[in-house]
Protein backbone atom coordinates (compact mmCIF):
# COMPACT_ATOMS: atom_id res chain seq x y z
CA UNK A 1 0.00 0.00 0.00
CA UNK A 2 1.33 3.44 -0.91
CA UNK A 3 2.20 5.85 1.87
CA UNK A 4 0.26 9.07 2.27
CA UNK A 5 2.03 12.41 1.96
CA UNK A 6 1.60 15.23 4.48
CA UNK A 7 -0.90 16.99 2.21
CA UNK A 8 -2.92 13.81 1.69
CA UNK A 9 -3.04 13.15 5.44
CA UNK A 10 -4.24 16.71 6.07
CA UNK A 11 -6.97 16.38 3.42
CA UNK A 12 -8.03 12.99 4.71
CA UNK A 13 -8.63 14.51 8.14
CA UNK A 14 -11.00 17.14 6.70
CA UNK A 15 -13.43 14.70 5.10
CA UNK A 16 -15.54 12.27 7.13
CA UNK A 17 -16.21 9.21 4.97
CA UNK A 18 -19.21 8.12 7.05
CA UNK A 19 -21.08 11.43 6.70
CA UNK A 20 -23.46 12.31 3.86
CA UNK A 21 -22.74 15.84 2.66
CA UNK A 22 -25.13 18.24 0.95
CA UNK A 23 -24.29 18.93 -2.69
CA UNK A 24 -22.97 22.45 -2.04
CA UNK A 25 -20.81 21.28 0.88
CA UNK A 26 -19.47 18.32 -1.10
CA UNK A 27 -18.48 20.55 -4.03
CA UNK A 28 -16.70 22.92 -1.67
CA UNK A 29 -14.73 20.04 -0.16
CA UNK A 30 -13.80 18.73 -3.61
CA UNK A 31 -12.57 22.13 -4.76
CA UNK A 32 -10.52 22.60 -1.58
CA UNK A 33 -8.89 19.19 -1.91
CA UNK A 34 -7.78 19.60 -5.54
CA UNK A 35 -4.04 18.97 -5.78
CA UNK A 36 -3.29 18.33 -9.45
CA UNK A 37 -1.77 20.91 -11.78
CA UNK A 38 -4.54 20.34 -14.34
CA UNK A 39 -8.33 20.73 -14.29
CA UNK A 40 -9.63 17.82 -12.26
CA UNK A 41 -13.05 16.30 -12.83
CA UNK A 42 -15.47 14.19 -10.81
CA UNK A 43 -18.15 11.67 -11.75
CA UNK A 44 -21.55 11.79 -10.09
CA UNK A 45 -24.07 8.93 -10.04
CA UNK A 46 -27.66 9.94 -9.28
CA UNK A 47 -30.42 7.44 -8.61
CA UNK A 48 -33.67 9.08 -9.70
CA UNK A 49 -36.03 6.24 -8.82
CA UNK A 50 -37.89 6.51 -12.15
CA UNK A 51 -39.66 3.43 -13.52
CA UNK A 52 -38.39 3.06 -17.12
CA UNK A 53 -41.11 0.56 -18.05
CA UNK A 54 -43.93 3.13 -18.00
PQR file with spaces between the fields and no chain letter, atoms N, CA, C, O and H, PARSE charges and radii, in Angstrom:
ATOM       1  N    UNK     1       0.839   -1.174    0.000 -0.4000 1.5000
ATOM       2  CA   UNK     1       0.000    0.000    0.000 -0.0000 2.0000
ATOM       3  C    UNK     1       0.892    1.247    0.000  0.5500 1.7000
ATOM       4  O    UNK     1       1.883    1.305    0.727 -0.5500 1.4000
ATOM       5  N    UNK     2       0.542    2.221   -0.800 -0.4000 1.5000
ATOM       6  CA   UNK     2       1.333    3.445   -0.910 -0.0000 2.0000
ATOM       7  C    UNK     2       1.174    4.289    0.353  0.5500 1.7000
ATOM       8  O    UNK     2       0.118    4.304    0.985 -0.5500 1.4000
ATOM       9  H    UNK     2      -0.264    2.174   -1.391  0.4000 1.0000
ATOM      10  N    UNK     3       2.240    4.982    0.697 -0.4000 1.5000
ATOM      11  CA   UNK     3       2.199    5.851    1.870 -0.0000 2.0000
ATOM      12  C    UNK     3       1.552    7.175    1.505  0.5500 1.7000
ATOM      13  O    UNK     3       1.644    7.632    0.366 -0.5500 1.4000
ATOM      14  H    UNK     3       3.098    4.969    0.183  0.4000 1.0000
ATOM      15  N    UNK     4       0.898    7.784    2.484 -0.4000 1.5000
ATOM      16  CA   UNK     4       0.262    9.072    2.272 -0.0000 2.0000
ATOM      17  C    UNK     4       1.249   10.193    2.556  0.5500 1.7000
ATOM      18  O    UNK     4       2.050   10.105    3.486 -0.5500 1.4000
ATOM      19  H    UNK     4       0.823    7.412    3.409  0.4000 1.0000
ATOM      20  N    UNK     5       1.187   11.244    1.749 -0.4000 1.5000
ATOM      21  CA   UNK     5       2.029   12.411    1.959 -0.0000 2.0000
ATOM      22  C    UNK     5       1.401   13.284    3.046  0.5500 1.7000
ATOM      23  O    UNK     5       0.292   13.011    3.506 -0.5500 1.4000
ATOM      24  H    UNK     5       0.536   11.315    0.994  0.4000 1.0000
ATOM      25  N    UNK     6       2.106   14.320    3.449 -0.4000 1.5000
ATOM      26  CA   UNK     6       1.600   15.226    4.476 -0.0000 2.0000
ATOM      27  C    UNK     6       0.315   15.908    4.011  0.5500 1.7000
ATOM      28  O    UNK     6      -0.633   16.052    4.784 -0.5500 1.4000
ATOM      29  H    UNK     6       3.006   14.543    3.076  0.4000 1.0000
ATOM      30  N    UNK     7       0.289   16.328    2.742 -0.4000 1.5000
ATOM      31  CA   UNK     7      -0.899   16.991    2.207 -0.0000 2.0000
ATOM      32  C    UNK     7      -2.091   16.039    2.163  0.5500 1.7000
ATOM      33  O    UNK     7      -3.214   16.427    2.483 -0.5500 1.4000
ATOM      34  H    UNK     7       1.059   16.211    2.114  0.4000 1.0000
ATOM      35  N    UNK     8      -1.843   14.794    1.767 -0.4000 1.5000
ATOM      36  CA   UNK     8      -2.920   13.814    1.694 -0.0000 2.0000
ATOM      37  C    UNK     8      -3.466   13.492    3.079  0.5500 1.7000
ATOM      38  O    UNK     8      -4.675   13.324    3.241 -0.5500 1.4000
ATOM      39  H    UNK     8      -0.931   14.478    1.507  0.4000 1.0000
ATOM      40  N    UNK     9      -2.599   13.405    4.075 -0.4000 1.5000
ATOM      41  CA   UNK     9      -3.040   13.153    5.442 -0.0000 2.0000
ATOM      42  C    UNK     9      -3.885   14.310    5.958  0.5500 1.7000
ATOM      43  O    UNK     9      -4.885   14.090    6.642 -0.5500 1.4000
ATOM      44  H    UNK     9      -1.617   13.542    3.944  0.4000 1.0000
ATOM      45  N    UNK    10      -3.494   15.539    5.637 -0.4000 1.5000
ATOM      46  CA   UNK    10      -4.242   16.712    6.072 -0.0000 2.0000
ATOM      47  C    UNK    10      -5.620   16.744    5.412  0.5500 1.7000
ATOM      48  O    UNK    10      -6.611   17.079    6.061 -0.5500 1.4000
ATOM      49  H    UNK    10      -2.683   15.718    5.081  0.4000 1.0000
ATOM      50  N    UNK    11      -5.685   16.399    4.133 -0.4000 1.5000
ATOM      51  CA   UNK    11      -6.971   16.383    3.424 -0.0000 2.0000
ATOM      52  C    UNK    11      -7.852   15.256    3.923  0.5500 1.7000
ATOM      53  O    UNK    11      -9.068   15.420    4.021 -0.5500 1.4000
ATOM      54  H    UNK    11      -4.880   16.127    3.606  0.4000 1.0000
ATOM      55  N    UNK    12      -7.269   14.128    4.237 -0.4000 1.5000
ATOM      56  CA   UNK    12      -8.028   12.987    4.706 -0.0000 2.0000
ATOM      57  C    UNK    12      -8.691   13.298    6.046  0.5500 1.7000
ATOM      58  O    UNK    12      -9.771   12.783    6.334 -0.5500 1.4000
ATOM      59  H    UNK    12      -6.281   13.995    4.158  0.4000 1.0000
ATOM      60  N    UNK    13      -8.067   14.124    6.855 -0.4000 1.5000
ATOM      61  CA   UNK    13      -8.627   14.510    8.141 -0.0000 2.0000
ATOM      62  C    UNK    13      -9.812   15.451    8.011  0.5500 1.7000
ATOM      63  O    UNK    13     -10.641   15.519    8.918 -0.5500 1.4000
ATOM      64  H    UNK    13      -7.189   14.543    6.621  0.4000 1.0000
ATOM      65  N    UNK    14      -9.913   16.177    6.906 -0.4000 1.5000
ATOM      66  CA   UNK    14     -10.995   17.136    6.704 -0.0000 2.0000
ATOM      67  C    UNK    14     -12.312   16.465    6.325  0.5500 1.7000
ATOM      68  O    UNK    14     -13.385   16.980    6.641 -0.5500 1.4000
ATOM      69  H    UNK    14      -9.239   16.122    6.169  0.4000 1.0000
ATOM      70  N    UNK    15     -12.237   15.325    5.655 -0.4000 1.5000
ATOM      71  CA   UNK    15     -13.426   14.695    5.103 -0.0000 2.0000
ATOM      72  C    UNK    15     -13.789   13.461    5.920  0.5500 1.7000
ATOM      73  O    UNK    15     -12.963   12.571    6.123 -0.5500 1.4000
ATOM      74  H    UNK    15     -11.365   14.906    5.399  0.4000 1.0000
ATOM      75  N    UNK    16     -15.045   13.419    6.388 -0.4000 1.5000
ATOM      76  CA   UNK    16     -15.543   12.273    7.133 -0.0000 2.0000
ATOM      77  C    UNK    16     -16.234   11.335    6.146  0.5500 1.7000
ATOM      78  O    UNK    16     -17.248   11.693    5.546 -0.5500 1.4000
ATOM      79  H    UNK    16     -15.716   14.142    6.223  0.4000 1.0000
ATOM      80  N    UNK    17     -15.684   10.138    5.983 -0.4000 1.5000
ATOM      81  CA   UNK    17     -16.211    9.210    4.967 -0.0000 2.0000
ATOM      82  C    UNK    17     -17.548    8.593    5.358  0.5500 1.7000
ATOM      83  O    UNK    17     -18.226    8.015    4.509 -0.5500 1.4000
ATOM      84  H    UNK    17     -14.862    9.846    6.471  0.4000 1.0000
ATOM      85  N    UNK    18     -17.939    8.701    6.616 -0.4000 1.5000
ATOM      86  CA   UNK    18     -19.210    8.118    7.046 -0.0000 2.0000
ATOM      87  C    UNK    18     -20.363    9.113    6.959  0.5500 1.7000
ATOM      88  O    UNK    18     -21.522    8.725    7.102 -0.5500 1.4000
ATOM      89  H    UNK    18     -17.389    9.171    7.306  0.4000 1.0000
ATOM      90  N    UNK    19     -20.065   10.374    6.730 -0.4000 1.5000
ATOM      91  CA   UNK    19     -21.083   11.425    6.702 -0.0000 2.0000
ATOM      92  C    UNK    19     -21.586   11.654    5.280  0.5500 1.7000
ATOM      93  O    UNK    19     -20.813   11.593    4.324 -0.5500 1.4000
ATOM      94  H    UNK    19     -19.123   10.689    6.613  0.4000 1.0000
ATOM      95  N    UNK    20     -22.890   11.917    5.147 -0.4000 1.5000
ATOM      96  CA   UNK    20     -23.460   12.313    3.863 -0.0000 2.0000
ATOM      97  C    UNK    20     -23.477   13.838    3.806  0.5500 1.7000
ATOM      98  O    UNK    20     -24.066   14.491    4.667 -0.5500 1.4000
ATOM      99  H    UNK    20     -23.518   11.967    5.924  0.4000 1.0000
ATOM     100  N    UNK    21     -22.834   14.395    2.796 -0.4000 1.5000
ATOM     101  CA   UNK    21     -22.737   15.837    2.655 -0.0000 2.0000
ATOM     102  C    UNK    21     -23.789   16.350    1.685  0.5500 1.7000
ATOM     103  O    UNK    21     -24.173   15.650    0.747 -0.5500 1.4000
ATOM     104  H    UNK    21     -22.356   13.864    2.096  0.4000 1.0000
ATOM     105  N    UNK    22     -24.250   17.567    1.910 -0.4000 1.5000
ATOM     106  CA   UNK    22     -25.129   18.236    0.954 -0.0000 2.0000
ATOM     107  C    UNK    22     -24.306   18.549   -0.293  0.5500 1.7000
ATOM     108  O    UNK    22     -23.079   18.622   -0.232 -0.5500 1.4000
ATOM     109  H    UNK    22     -23.938   18.135    2.671  0.4000 1.0000
ATOM     110  N    UNK    23     -24.985   18.733   -1.419 -0.4000 1.5000
ATOM     111  CA   UNK    23     -24.287   18.933   -2.686 -0.0000 2.0000
ATOM     112  C    UNK    23     -23.349   20.135   -2.631  0.5500 1.7000
ATOM     113  O    UNK    23     -22.207   20.038   -3.081 -0.5500 1.4000
ATOM     114  H    UNK    23     -25.982   18.674   -1.468  0.4000 1.0000
ATOM     115  N    UNK    24     -23.797   21.246   -2.099 -0.4000 1.5000
ATOM     116  CA   UNK    24     -22.968   22.450   -2.038 -0.0000 2.0000
ATOM     117  C    UNK    24     -21.737   22.223   -1.156  0.5500 1.7000
ATOM     118  O    UNK    24     -20.634   22.644   -1.504 -0.5500 1.4000
ATOM     119  H    UNK    24     -24.725   21.325   -1.734  0.4000 1.0000
ATOM     120  N    UNK    25     -21.931   21.557   -0.018 -0.4000 1.5000
ATOM     121  CA   UNK    25     -20.814   21.281    0.879 -0.0000 2.0000
ATOM     122  C    UNK    25     -19.824   20.314    0.243  0.5500 1.7000
ATOM     123  O    UNK    25     -18.612   20.480    0.381 -0.5500 1.4000
ATOM     124  H    UNK    25     -22.827   21.215    0.264  0.4000 1.0000
ATOM     125  N    UNK    26     -20.336   19.309   -0.450 -0.4000 1.5000
ATOM     126  CA   UNK    26     -19.472   18.325   -1.098 -0.0000 2.0000
ATOM     127  C    UNK    26     -18.624   18.979   -2.194  0.5500 1.7000
ATOM     128  O    UNK    26     -17.436   18.685   -2.321 -0.5500 1.4000
ATOM     129  H    UNK    26     -21.321   19.173   -0.562  0.4000 1.0000
ATOM     130  N    UNK    27     -19.234   19.860   -2.979 -0.4000 1.5000
ATOM     131  CA   UNK    27     -18.479   20.546   -4.028 -0.0000 2.0000
ATOM     132  C    UNK    27     -17.397   21.441   -3.441  0.5500 1.7000
ATOM     133  O    UNK    27     -16.303   21.544   -3.995 -0.5500 1.4000
ATOM     134  H    UNK    27     -20.199   20.098   -2.876  0.4000 1.0000
ATOM     135  N    UNK    28     -17.699   22.083   -2.330 -0.4000 1.5000
ATOM     136  CA   UNK    28     -16.704   22.920   -1.673 -0.0000 2.0000
ATOM     137  C    UNK    28     -15.527   22.082   -1.203  0.5500 1.7000
ATOM     138  O    UNK    28     -14.375   22.480   -1.379 -0.5500 1.4000
ATOM     139  H    UNK    28     -18.588   22.000   -1.880  0.4000 1.0000
ATOM     140  N    UNK    29     -15.801   20.925   -0.607 -0.4000 1.5000
ATOM     141  CA   UNK    29     -14.725   20.036   -0.156 -0.0000 2.0000
ATOM     142  C    UNK    29     -13.889   19.530   -1.320  0.5500 1.7000
ATOM     143  O    UNK    29     -12.668   19.422   -1.206 -0.5500 1.4000
ATOM     144  H    UNK    29     -16.737   20.602   -0.464  0.4000 1.0000
ATOM     145  N    UNK    30     -14.531   19.220   -2.435 -0.4000 1.5000
ATOM     146  CA   UNK    30     -13.800   18.728   -3.608 -0.0000 2.0000
ATOM     147  C    UNK    30     -12.886   19.815   -4.161  0.5500 1.7000
ATOM     148  O    UNK    30     -11.736   19.548   -4.509 -0.5500 1.4000
ATOM     149  H    UNK    30     -15.522   19.308   -2.528  0.4000 1.0000
ATOM     150  N    UNK    31     -13.394   21.030   -4.240 -0.4000 1.5000
ATOM     151  CA   UNK    31     -12.574   22.127   -4.758 -0.0000 2.0000
ATOM     152  C    UNK    31     -11.396   22.437   -3.840  0.5500 1.7000
ATOM     153  O    UNK    31     -10.310   22.767   -4.316 -0.5500 1.4000
ATOM     154  H    UNK    31     -14.329   21.247   -3.957  0.4000 1.0000
ATOM     155  N    UNK    32     -11.601   22.334   -2.524 -0.4000 1.5000
ATOM     156  CA   UNK    32     -10.518   22.600   -1.582 -0.0000 2.0000
ATOM     157  C    UNK    32      -9.448   21.512   -1.630  0.5500 1.7000
ATOM     158  O    UNK    32      -8.274   21.788   -1.381 -0.5500 1.4000
ATOM     159  H    UNK    32     -12.483   22.066   -2.136  0.4000 1.0000
ATOM     160  N    UNK    33      -9.839   20.294   -1.944 -0.4000 1.5000
ATOM     161  CA   UNK    33      -8.889   19.188   -1.907 -0.0000 2.0000
ATOM     162  C    UNK    33      -8.208   18.921   -3.250  0.5500 1.7000
ATOM     163  O    UNK    33      -7.488   17.932   -3.386 -0.5500 1.4000
ATOM     164  H    UNK    33     -10.793   20.071   -2.146  0.4000 1.0000
ATOM     165  N    UNK    34      -8.420   19.777   -4.229 -0.4000 1.5000
ATOM     166  CA   UNK    34      -7.784   19.601   -5.537 -0.0000 2.0000
ATOM     167  C    UNK    34      -6.279   19.826   -5.407  0.5500 1.7000
ATOM     168  O    UNK    34      -5.837   20.834   -4.856 -0.5500 1.4000
ATOM     169  H    UNK    34      -9.005   20.580   -4.119  0.4000 1.0000
ATOM     170  N    UNK    35      -5.499   18.874   -5.920 -0.4000 1.5000
ATOM     171  CA   UNK    35      -4.041   18.969   -5.777 -0.0000 2.0000
ATOM     172  C    UNK    35      -3.312   18.923   -7.108  0.5500 1.7000
ATOM     173  O    UNK    35      -2.135   19.281   -7.166 -0.5500 1.4000
ATOM     174  H    UNK    35      -5.858   18.054   -6.367  0.4000 1.0000
ATOM     175  N    UNK    36      -3.961   18.500   -8.170 -0.4000 1.5000
ATOM     176  CA   UNK    36      -3.287   18.327   -9.455 -0.0000 2.0000
ATOM     177  C    UNK    36      -3.045   19.677  -10.126  0.5500 1.7000
ATOM     178  O    UNK    36      -3.687   20.676   -9.799 -0.5500 1.4000
ATOM     179  H    UNK    36      -4.917   18.210   -8.123  0.4000 1.0000
ATOM     180  N    UNK    37      -2.115   19.683  -11.061 -0.4000 1.5000
ATOM     181  CA   UNK    37      -1.774   20.908  -11.778 -0.0000 2.0000
ATOM     182  C    UNK    37      -2.630   21.092  -13.035  0.5500 1.7000
ATOM     183  O    UNK    37      -2.376   21.993  -13.834 -0.5500 1.4000
ATOM     184  H    UNK    37      -1.594   18.872  -11.326  0.4000 1.0000
ATOM     185  N    UNK    38      -3.641   20.237  -13.208 -0.4000 1.5000
ATOM     186  CA   UNK    38      -4.543   20.339  -14.340 -0.0000 2.0000
ATOM     187  C    UNK    38      -5.973   20.420  -13.815  0.5500 1.7000
ATOM     188  O    UNK    38      -6.204   20.259  -12.617 -0.5500 1.4000
ATOM     189  H    UNK    38      -3.847   19.504  -12.559  0.4000 1.0000
ATOM     190  N    UNK    39      -6.923   20.665  -14.694 -0.4000 1.5000
ATOM     191  CA   UNK    39      -8.328   20.735  -14.294 -0.0000 2.0000
ATOM     192  C    UNK    39      -8.828   19.340  -13.954  0.5500 1.7000
ATOM     193  O    UNK    39      -8.922   18.476  -14.827 -0.5500 1.4000
ATOM     194  H    UNK    39      -6.736   20.795  -15.668  0.4000 1.0000
ATOM     195  N    UNK    40      -9.146   19.125  -12.694 -0.4000 1.5000
ATOM     196  CA   UNK    40      -9.627   17.824  -12.257 -0.0000 2.0000
ATOM     197  C    UNK    40     -11.135   17.726  -12.514  0.5500 1.7000
ATOM     198  O    UNK    40     -11.825   18.741  -12.605 -0.5500 1.4000
ATOM     199  H    UNK    40      -9.070   19.827  -11.985  0.4000 1.0000
ATOM     200  N    UNK    41     -11.627   16.511  -12.628 -0.4000 1.5000
ATOM     201  CA   UNK    41     -13.048   16.300  -12.833 -0.0000 2.0000
ATOM     202  C    UNK    41     -13.548   15.223  -11.875  0.5500 1.7000
ATOM     203  O    UNK    41     -12.765   14.434  -11.346 -0.5500 1.4000
ATOM     204  H    UNK    41     -11.066   15.686  -12.555  0.4000 1.0000
ATOM     205  N    UNK    42     -14.851   15.201  -11.662 -0.4000 1.5000
ATOM     206  CA   UNK    42     -15.467   14.189  -10.810 -0.0000 2.0000
ATOM     207  C    UNK    42     -16.640   13.574  -11.557  0.5500 1.7000
ATOM     208  O    UNK    42     -17.218   14.202  -12.443 -0.5500 1.4000
ATOM     209  H    UNK    42     -15.487   15.841  -12.092  0.4000 1.0000
ATOM     210  N    UNK    43     -16.987   12.353  -11.199 -0.4000 1.5000
ATOM     211  CA   UNK    43     -18.153   11.671  -11.754 -0.0000 2.0000
ATOM     212  C    UNK    43     -19.213   11.577  -10.668  0.5500 1.7000
ATOM     213  O    UNK    43     -18.907   11.277   -9.514 -0.5500 1.4000
ATOM     214  H    UNK    43     -16.518   11.843  -10.478  0.4000 1.0000
ATOM     215  N    UNK    44     -20.455   11.833  -11.040 -0.4000 1.5000
ATOM     216  CA   UNK    44     -21.553   11.790  -10.088 -0.0000 2.0000
ATOM     217  C    UNK    44     -22.585   10.792  -10.587  0.5500 1.7000
ATOM     218  O    UNK    44     -22.986   10.837  -11.750 -0.5500 1.4000
ATOM     219  H    UNK    44     -20.704   12.077  -11.978  0.4000 1.0000
ATOM     220  N    UNK    45     -23.015    9.894   -9.711 -0.4000 1.5000
ATOM     221  CA   UNK    45     -24.069    8.934  -10.037 -0.0000 2.0000
ATOM     222  C    UNK    45     -25.312    9.309   -9.230  0.5500 1.7000
ATOM     223  O    UNK    45     -25.263    9.393   -8.003 -0.5500 1.4000
ATOM     224  H    UNK    45     -22.689    9.858   -8.767  0.4000 1.0000
ATOM     225  N    UNK    46     -26.413    9.531   -9.923 -0.4000 1.5000
ATOM     226  CA   UNK    46     -27.657    9.942   -9.276 -0.0000 2.0000
ATOM     227  C    UNK    46     -28.718    8.890   -9.545  0.5500 1.7000
ATOM     228  O    UNK    46     -28.967    8.522  -10.693 -0.5500 1.4000
ATOM     229  H    UNK    46     -26.453    9.463  -10.920  0.4000 1.0000
ATOM     230  N    UNK    47     -29.343    8.407   -8.476 -0.4000 1.5000
ATOM     231  CA   UNK    47     -30.420    7.439   -8.613 -0.0000 2.0000
ATOM     232  C    UNK    47     -31.736    8.208   -8.517  0.5500 1.7000
ATOM     233  O    UNK    47     -32.088    8.721   -7.455 -0.5500 1.4000
ATOM     234  H    UNK    47     -29.141    8.706   -7.543  0.4000 1.0000
ATOM     235  N    UNK    48     -32.460    8.282   -9.639 -0.4000 1.5000
ATOM     236  CA   UNK    48     -33.674    9.078   -9.699 -0.0000 2.0000
ATOM     237  C    UNK    48     -34.909    8.328   -9.219  0.5500 1.7000
ATOM     238  O    UNK    48     -35.887    8.952   -8.808 -0.5500 1.4000
ATOM     239  H    UNK    48     -32.173    7.865  -10.501  0.4000 1.0000
ATOM     240  N    UNK    49     -34.880    7.011   -9.263 -0.4000 1.5000
ATOM     241  CA   UNK    49     -36.032    6.238   -8.818 -0.0000 2.0000
ATOM     242  C    UNK    49     -37.177    6.262   -9.824  0.5500 1.7000
ATOM     243  O    UNK    49     -38.335    6.118   -9.435 -0.5500 1.4000
ATOM     244  H    UNK    49     -34.085    6.503   -9.597  0.4000 1.0000
ATOM     245  N    UNK    50     -36.880    6.440  -11.102 -0.4000 1.5000
ATOM     246  CA   UNK    50     -37.892    6.510  -12.149 -0.0000 2.0000
ATOM     247  C    UNK    50     -38.090    5.116  -12.734  0.5500 1.7000
ATOM     248  O    UNK    50     -37.121    4.409  -13.011 -0.5500 1.4000
ATOM     249  H    UNK    50     -35.939    6.556  -11.418  0.4000 1.0000
ATOM     250  N    UNK    51     -39.360    4.719  -12.923 -0.4000 1.5000
ATOM     251  CA   UNK    51     -39.662    3.429  -13.525 -0.0000 2.0000
ATOM     252  C    UNK    51     -39.587    3.584  -15.043  0.5500 1.7000
ATOM     253  O    UNK    51     -40.403    4.293  -15.632 -0.5500 1.4000
ATOM     254  H    UNK    51     -40.147    5.293  -12.698  0.4000 1.0000
ATOM     255  N    UNK    52     -38.616    2.927  -15.681 -0.4000 1.5000
ATOM     256  CA   UNK    52     -38.390    3.060  -17.119 -0.0000 2.0000
ATOM     257  C    UNK    52     -39.409    2.273  -17.944  0.5500 1.7000
ATOM     258  O    UNK    52     -39.502    2.474  -19.155 -0.5500 1.4000
ATOM     259  H    UNK    52     -37.954    2.351  -15.202  0.4000 1.0000
ATOM     260  N    UNK    53     -40.165    1.391  -17.318 -0.4000 1.5000
ATOM     261  CA   UNK    53     -41.115    0.558  -18.050 -0.0000 2.0000
ATOM     262  C    UNK    53     -42.400    1.296  -18.388  0.5500 1.7000
ATOM     263  O    UNK    53     -43.149    0.842  -19.252 -0.5500 1.4000
ATOM     264  H    UNK    53     -40.090    1.227  -16.334  0.4000 1.0000
ATOM     265  N    UNK    54     -42.676    2.402  -17.746 -0.4000 1.5000
ATOM     266  CA   UNK    54     -43.932    3.129  -18.002 -0.0000 2.0000
ATOM     267  C    UNK    54     -43.817    4.022  -19.207  0.5500 1.7000
ATOM     268  O    UNK    54     -44.778    4.704  -19.564 -0.5500 1.4000
ATOM     269  H    UNK    54     -42.067    2.772  -17.044  0.4000 1.0000
